[in-house]
Amino acid sequence: MSNQHVSNPHDHSSLGAYALGVLTPREATEVEAHLRACPDGRREVADLVHLRSALDTVPPEAFIDGPPP
């Protein structure tokens, strides 16, 4: 990931990866630097973390089998 990824406010993939905790330490540091100056990015990360928490409560088989009939 280059600095242009996190400096582009319209590239949300880095924020999603950050919320999931799958970035390298260097990439996470770059995103954190961006977030210090970007309130919209901080809100987006907070929303993504909240969404992940909600999805973590769904049993895995629900994603495989789909919703109940």
C-alpha positions in Angstrom: 0.0 0.0 0.0 1.4 3.4 -0.9 0.8 6.7 0.8 -1.6 7.7 -2.1 -4.0 5.0 -0.9 -4.6 6.6 2.5 -4.4 10.2 1.2 -7.2 9.6 -1.2 -10.4 10.1 0.8 -12.4 8.1 -1.8 -10.4 4.9 -1.5 -12.2 3.1 1.2 -10.5 -0.3 0.9 -7.7 0.7 3.2 -10.1 1.8 5.9 -12.0 -1.5 5.6 -8.8 -3.5 5.8 -7.8 -1.4 8.8 -11.1 -2.1 10.6 -10.7 -5.8 10.0 -7.1 -5.7 11.4 -5.5 -7.2 8.3 -3.0 -4.5 7.3 0.7 -4.8 7.9 2.0 -2.7 10.8 3.4 -0.2 8.2 0.1 0.1 6.4 -1.8 0.5 9.7 0.5 3.3 10.7 -0.2 5.1 7.4 -3.9 4.7 7.8 -3.7 6.0 11.4 -1.7 9.0 10.2 -4.5 9.7 7.7 -7.2 9.2 10.3 -5.7 11.8 12.6 -6.5 14.5 10.0 -9.7 13.0 8.5 -12.9 13.0 10.6 -14.9 11.4 7.8 -12.4 8.5 7.7 -12.6 8.1 11.5 -16.4 7.9 11.3 -16.2 5.3 8.5 -13.8 3.2 10.5 -16.1 3.4 13.5 -19.0 2.3 11.4 -17.0 -0.6 9.9 -15.9 -1.7 13.4 -19.5 -1.6 14.5 -20.7 -3.6 11.5 -18.0 -6.2 12.1 -19.2 -6.6 15.7 -22.7 -7.1 14.5 -21.7 -9.6 11.9 -19.6 -11.5 14.5 -22.9 -12.3 16.3 -24.3 -14.1 13.2 -23.6 -17.9 13.2 -21.3 -18.9 10.4 -23.9 -21.4 9.0 -26.2 -18.5 8.3 -23.8 -17.2 5.7 -23.6 -20.6 4.1 -27.2 -21.7 4.2 -28.8 -18.2 3.9 -31.6 -16.9 6.0 -34.1 -19.2 7.6 -37.1 -20.1 5.4 
